[in-house]
Amino acid sequence: MNIVERIFRDADRKAIALIGEGQEVTYGRLIEMTDAAAQRIATSRAMRVGLDCPNGIAHVVLALAIVRTGKCLVPIAGELSARERERVVRETGVGAIVDGNGEIREVPVAPDLGFDQAALAALNPAFIRFSSGTTGTSKGVVLSHESLLARVTAANRGLGIGPADRIVWILPMAHHFAVSIMLYLLHGATTIIENSHLAEDVLTAATRHGGTVLYGAPFHHALLASEGSGRAWPTLRLAVSTAAALPPGTAEVFAQRFGLPLCQGLGIIEVGLPLLNLQRPREKPTSVGCPLPDYRAEVRGEGELFLRGPGMFDAYLHPWRPRVEVLEQGWFRTGDLARIDEDGDIHLLGRSHSVINVAGLKCFPEEIEAILCEVPEVKRARVTGKPNPRFGAVPVAEIVPRDPANPPKISALASYCRGALARYKVPVEFKLVESVPLTPSGKIQR
């Protein structure tokens, strides 16, 4: 089974699939563009193809083309540093990279990839994306064509996307594509692509094209709610908030501005979209709601959330761990601490791991600390998330100098991080300290 072929098989070729960049692309035209790109991509011998392309119609076309050829799509986010990009390419064994112009560049693949290529091929892989670290470290997550179809079908039992819908798209496609763009296309909807993050531009596109669904992060919702024109959005029927915790203030001002509550959901690359607050978004704006019909949720032990349902990921790539070795009798351990109230609504209380969520993008203290400790003058570093009203959280660093009499310069630390890390991972503050707290085993205390 090929999920792109399934999408195109059922498509109304005259209906509008994409709006953006001053044009409307019908499903028929999207099929033609995808077929043309797929013919070029099929000439590569690579089985895993990286896509290095910004948001836009080209990203959708090229992503679909890679998957339609039977090759496995590996998104390469534009904000990654050269070092981070190299890691994604190396650990996924990408053999070719396609850029935004559709140009293909072959890449040598290391002989020892750390995973069995035959075992991977047997899964019918469609998509590999690095996780947000629900299990403590970021790793390649493998999704097969079958798993993708199962999860987008299950998610839409809650979202209810159909041919009459026009979804306003503002999230980065390199991070959000499977249970979003593919879901919309599979169900015959139109995706309105707005590359500007200015609230006035997003609202103009939404109202001009009759947007019915908004899918974004709290960062985007806060900007839209504070947009100064006072314009209404009468066609909006569903506003989904995901990728980061929804602040109560953002939920309140959005509902006041547009007369519609934000429905917070929990999306996990290993699981899909299992939770969405559809029943009580006004009364409980910070809840992620109840499980969608095909999913189940449990809180176990000291309050950790476990999930079960269709479309679970197929394997962790590096190191190789098939799904059966990760799930606990079919349940996925999320790493989220949660409680379930008397109505069955789920409230997230925090993380059992240390991931920092910056405007919907996730980074890991351990990764940033490792970079800082490459600086010779740094003995130890501890990175934590600092609450931020605009971005949700931002990384800040405590630095223990190797020689207190000759500490590293803050400007040099910031410069080094900017050269090695994506911009959103660079600490906004550096504080020189004598020591950082350690656990009895000598690890940094979070």
C-alpha positions in Angstrom: 0.0 0.0 0.0 1.2 3.5 -0.8 -0.6 6.3 1.1 0.0 8.9 -1.7 -1.6 6.6 -4.3 -4.5 6.2 -1.9 -4.9 10.0 -1.5 -4.8 10.5 -5.3 -7.1 7.6 -6.1 -10.0 9.1 -4.2 -9.3 12.8 -5.0 -11.8 15.0 -6.8 -9.4 16.3 -9.5 -11.4 19.6 -9.9 -11.4 20.5 -6.2 -8.8 22.9 -4.8 -6.1 21.1 -2.9 -3.7 24.0 -2.0 -3.9 27.8 -1.9 -0.7 29.8 -1.5 1.9 32.0 -3.2 -0.8 33.7 -5.3 -2.2 30.5 -6.8 -4.7 27.8 -6.4 -3.7 24.2 -7.1 -6.4 21.7 -7.9 -6.0 18.0 -6.9 -5.6 17.2 -10.6 -2.8 19.7 -11.0 -1.2 18.5 -7.7 -1.2 14.9 -9.1 0.5 16.2 -12.3 3.1 18.1 -10.4 3.8 15.2 -8.0 4.1 12.7 -10.9 6.6 15.0 -12.6 8.7 15.3 -9.5 8.4 11.6 -8.7 9.8 10.7 -12.2 12.9 12.7 -11.4 13.3 11.4 -7.9 12.8 7.8 -9.0 16.1 8.1 -11.0 18.0 8.1 -7.7 19.0 4.8 -6.2 18.6 6.1 -2.7 15.9 4.5 -0.6 15.8 7.3 2.0 15.5 10.8 0.6 16.0 14.0 2.6 13.8 17.0 1.8 15.4 20.3 2.4 12.6 22.7 1.4 10.8 25.6 3.2 7.1 25.7 3.7 5.1 26.1 0.6 3.5 24.3 -2.3 6.8 22.9 -3.4 7.3 21.2 -0.1 3.9 19.5 -0.4 4.6 18.4 -3.9 8.1 17.1 -3.2 7.2 15.3 0.0 4.4 13.5 -1.8 6.6 12.7 -4.7 9.3 11.1 -2.5 6.7 8.9 -0.8 4.9 8.0 -4.0 8.1 6.6 -5.5 8.2 4.1 -2.6 11.2 5.9 -1.1 11.2 7.0 2.5 10.9 10.7 3.3 13.2 12.3 5.8 12.4 16.0 6.4 15.4 18.3 7.1 14.3 21.3 9.0 15.6 24.6 7.7 16.5 26.0 11.1 19.0 23.2 11.8 22.7 24.0 12.0 25.1 22.3 9.6 26.1 20.0 12.4 22.5 19.0 13.2 21.7 18.5 9.5 24.7 16.2 9.2 23.5 14.2 12.1 20.0 13.7 10.6 21.5 12.7 7.3 24.1 10.3 8.8 21.8 8.6 11.3 19.0 8.0 8.9 21.2 6.9 6.1 19.9 9.4 3.6 21.2 8.6 0.2 19.9 11.7 -1.6 18.7 15.2 -0.7 16.0 17.1 -2.7 16.0 20.9 -2.4 13.2 23.4 -2.9 13.8 23.5 -6.6 13.5 19.8 -7.0 17.2 19.3 -7.6 18.6 16.0 -6.4 22.0 15.7 -4.7 23.3 12.2 -4.1 24.9 11.6 -0.6 27.3 8.8 0.3 25.8 6.5 2.9 28.0 5.2 5.7 28.5 1.4 5.6 27.6 1.0 9.3 24.3 2.7 9.8 23.4 1.2 13.2 20.2 -0.4 11.9 19.3 -3.3 9.6 18.3 -1.9 6.2 16.5 -5.1 5.3 14.4 -4.9 8.5 13.6 -1.3 7.8 12.6 -2.0 4.2 10.3 -4.8 5.4 8.2 -2.2 7.3 7.2 -0.4 4.1 8.5 2.8 5.5 7.1 6.1 4.3 8.5 8.6 6.7 11.3 9.1 9.2 11.3 12.0 11.6 13.4 12.7 14.6 11.2 12.6 17.7 10.7 15.3 20.3 12.4 13.2 22.9 9.5 11.7 24.9 11.8 9.0 26.0 14.6 11.4 26.9 16.7 11.7 23.7 15.7 12.5 20.1 15.8 9.6 17.8 14.6 8.7 14.3 10.9 7.5 14.3 9.9 5.3 11.5 6.3 5.4 10.1 5.1 2.9 7.5 2.4 3.7 4.9 0.0 1.5 6.8 0.6 3.3 10.1 0.2 6.7 8.5 -3.1 5.7 7.0 -4.3 4.3 10.3 -3.4 7.3 12.3 -4.8 10.0 10.0 -8.0 8.0 9.7 -8.2 7.8 13.5 -7.4 11.4 14.0 -10.1 12.5 11.6 -12.7 10.8 13.6 -12.2 13.7 16.0 -11.3 16.5 13.6 -14.0 15.8 11.1 -12.1 17.3 8.2 -14.0 17.0 4.8 -14.1 18.5 1.3 -15.8 21.6 2.5 -13.0 22.5 4.9 -10.2 25.0 4.3 -7.4 24.6 6.8 -5.2 27.6 7.5 -1.6 26.3 7.7 1.1 28.2 9.6 3.2 25.5 11.3 6.6 24.3 9.9 6.0 21.4 7.4 9.3 19.8 8.3 8.0 19.2 11.8 4.3 18.8 11.1 3.2 16.9 7.9 1.9 13.4 8.6 -1.2 13.9 10.8 -2.0 17.2 9.1 -1.2 17.9 5.5 -1.6 14.2 4.5 -4.8 14.0 6.6 -6.3 17.1 4.8 -5.4 15.7 1.4 -6.7 12.3 2.1 -10.1 13.8 3.1 -10.4 16.1 0.2 -9.9 19.4 2.0 -8.1 22.6 0.9 -4.9 23.7 2.7 -4.3 27.5 2.8 -0.5 28.0 3.1 0.5 31.3 4.7 4.2 31.7 5.1 4.0 35.0 6.9 3.9 34.8 10.7 2.4 38.3 10.9 -1.0 38.0 12.4 -2.5 40.5 9.9 -1.3 38.4 7.0 -2.6 35.2 8.4 -6.0 36.7 9.2 -6.2 38.3 5.7 -5.5 34.9 4.1 -8.0 33.1 6.4 -10.8 35.5 5.7 -10.1 36.0 2.0 -10.2 32.2 1.3 -12.9 31.3 3.8 -10.7 29.3 6.2 -12.7 26.9 8.4 -10.0 25.3 10.5 -6.9 26.7 12.2 -4.2 24.3 13.3 -1.4 26.0 15.1 0.7 26.5 18.3 -0.2 28.8 21.2 2.4 31.2 19.9 0.4 31.7 16.7 -3.0 31.9 18.5 -1.7 34.6 20.8 -0.5 36.7 17.9 -3.9 36.3 16.1 -5.9 37.2 19.2 -3.9 40.4 19.6 -4.1 41.4 15.9 -5.2 45.1 15.9 -7.8 45.4 13.1 -10.7 43.9 15.1 -11.7 41.8 12.0 -14.0 38.9 12.6 -13.4 35.4 11.2 -16.9 34.2 10.6 -16.1 31.0 8.7 -13.9 29.5 11.4 -15.5 26.3 12.9 -12.5 24.6 14.6 -9.3 26.0 16.1 -6.8 23.4 17.3 -3.9 24.3 19.6 -1.0 21.9 19.7 2.8 21.6 19.9 3.0 23.4 23.3 1.0 23.9 26.5 -1.9 26.4 26.0 -1.7 29.3 28.5 -5.1 30.1 30.0 -4.7 33.8 29.0 -4.1 32.9 25.3 -7.2 30.7 25.3 -9.3 33.5 26.9 -8.3 36.3 24.5 -8.6 34.0 21.5 -12.2 33.0 22.5 -13.1 36.7 23.1 -11.7 37.8 19.8 -13.1 35.2 17.5 -16.1 33.8 19.5 -14.7 30.3 19.3 -12.7 28.3 21.9 -9.3 26.8 21.2 -9.3 23.0 21.4 -6.0 21.8 22.8 -4.7 18.5 21.5 -1.7 16.3 22.2 0.2 15.2 19.2 3.1 12.8 19.5 5.2 11.6 16.6 5.2 8.0 18.0 1.4 7.9 18.4 -0.4 10.6 16.2 -3.2 12.8 17.6 -4.8 10.7 20.4 -6.2 13.5 22.5 -8.2 16.6 21.6 -10.4 18.7 23.8 -13.6 18.8 21.8 -16.1 18.4 24.5 -15.2 21.1 27.1 -12.8 23.6 25.5 -14.5 26.6 27.1 -14.8 25.2 30.5 -11.3 23.5 30.6 -9.1 25.3 28.0 -5.9 23.9 29.4 -7.0 20.3 29.2 -6.1 18.1 26.3 -9.5 16.5 26.6 -10.5 12.9 26.3 -9.0 10.2 24.0 -10.4 10.3 20.5 -12.7 7.3 19.7 -10.0 4.9 18.6 -7.6 5.6 21.5 -7.3 4.7 25.1 -5.4 6.5 27.9 -4.2 5.5 31.3 -2.3 7.2 34.1 0.0 4.8 35.8 2.6 4.7 38.6 3.5 8.2 39.8 1.2 9.8 37.3 2.7 9.0 33.9 0.4 9.0 30.9 0.2 5.9 28.7 -1.6 5.7 25.3 -2.8 3.0 23.1 -4.4 3.1 19.6 -4.0 2.7 15.8 -1.1 4.0 13.8 1.6 3.6 16.4 5.1 4.2 15.1 6.8 1.2 13.6 10.4 1.5 14.9 13.0 3.7 16.4 15.8 3.9 13.8 19.0 4.6 15.7 19.6 2.5 17.7 17.2 0.1 16.0 14.2 -0.9 18.2 11.0 -2.2 16.5 7.7 -1.2 18.0 7.2 -4.5 19.8 10.3 -3.9 21.9 9.2 -0.4 22.9 5.5 -0.7 23.6 4.4 -2.1 26.9 1.7 -4.7 26.0 0.6 -2.3 23.2 0.8 0.8 25.3 3.2 3.8 24.6 4.8 5.4 27.6 4.6 9.1 26.8 6.9 10.7 29.4 4.1 13.1 30.3 2.8 13.5 33.9 -1.0 13.8 33.9 -4.2 13.5 35.8 -7.6 12.4 34.6 -10.5 14.4 36.2 -14.1 13.3 37.0 -15.2 13.9 33.4 -12.4 11.8 31.9 -10.6 14.9 30.7 -6.8 14.7 30.8 -4.6 17.5 32.2 -0.9 17.5 31.6 1.1 18.4 34.6 4.6 18.4 33.2 7.3 16.2 31.8 9.0 13.3 33.4 11.9 14.2 31.1 13.5 17.6 30.5 12.5 18.6 27.0 12.1 22.4 26.5 9.3 23.6 24.3 10.1 26.8 22.5 7.1 28.2 20.5 6.2 24.6 19.5 9.7 23.5 18.7 11.4 21.2 21.1 15.0 21.1 22.3 16.9 19.0 24.8 19.0 20.4 27.6 21.5 17.5 27.2 22.2 18.4 23.6 22.8 22.1 24.4 24.9 21.1 27.5 27.1 18.9 25.3 27.8 21.8 22.9 28.6 24.1 25.8 31.0 21.6 27.3 33.0 21.5 24.1 34.2 25.0 25.0 37.6 24.5 26.8 36.8 27.0 29.5 33.6 25.2 30.5 33.8 22.5 33.2 30.0 21.8 33.4 26.8 23.2 32.1 23.2 22.9 33.1 20.4 24.1 30.7 16.8 24.6 31.9 13.7 26.1 30.4 12.6 29.5 31.6 8.9 30.5 31.2 8.4 33.1 28.5 5.0 34.8 27.8 5.6 34.8 24.0 7.4 31.5 23.3 6.2 29.4 26.2 9.7 28.6 27.3 13.3 29.5 26.3 16.6 27.8 27.2 18.9 29.4 29.8 22.3 28.1 30.8 24.3 27.9 34.0 28.1 27.6 33.4 30.7 26.2 35.8 34.1 27.6 34.7 37.0 25.2 34.5 39.1 28.0 36.0 37.1 30.5 38.1 39.8 33.0 37.7 39.6 32.8 33.9 35.9 32.2 33.0 34.6 32.0 29.5 33.2 35.1 27.9 29.4 35.1 27.6 29.7 36.5 24.0 32.0 33.6 23.1 29.6 31.0 24.5 26.6 32.5 22.6 28.7 32.7 19.4 29.8 29.1 19.7 26.2 27.9 20.3 24.9 29.9 17.3 27.4 28.0 15.1 26.4 24.6 16.4 22.7 24.8 17.2 19.5 25.9 15.6 18.6 29.4 16.6 15.8 28.5 19.0 18.1 26.2 20.9 20.7 28.9 21.7 20.3 29.9 25.4 19.0 33.4 25.9 20.9 33.8 29.2 24.3 32.5 30.4 25.0 32.6 34.1 28.4 31.8 35.6 28.0 29.7 38.8 30.3 27.9 41.2 28.5 24.6 40.8 25.3 23.0 39.7 23.3 20.4 41.7 24.1 16.8 41.0 22.2 13.5 41.7 23.8 10.9 44.0 25.0 9.1 40.8 26.8 12.3 39.6 24.2 13.3 36.9 22.9 16.8 36.6 19.9 17.4 38.7 16.9 18.7 36.7 
